[in-house]
Amino acid sequence: MTMIMGAVYLVYSAYFLSQEFKTIFMTMNLVLALMYTLLGFTYTRNNVVNMKRVGTYLSIIAGNQENVMSETLKLKFYMIKYIAIGTLTFCANKILLFGIVNNLGD
């Protein structure tokens, strides 16, 4: 995690330093768009895997009427679902910003 955050810091540093050089600025925009694409893909994939696991647990314990974990697992399922939606929305916004909007000419 520390290595990833260090890479993000370096990419953003290069992005802000390159604003006066058109070619490098366009390249950094594409690098940032790629970074957010990979970040969004990885995070969403992990959320889907976790949602499937929680769904499996819920289906296993559905027959047991006295299980105290079912409400907690339902809450966890909905939390993961909305975190995944938020992640997709955030990353799509950043991909559009860095991949398209910043590269449009004046």
Helices and strands as residue ranges (DSSP letters): H 2-17, H 22-61, H 70-99, G 101-103
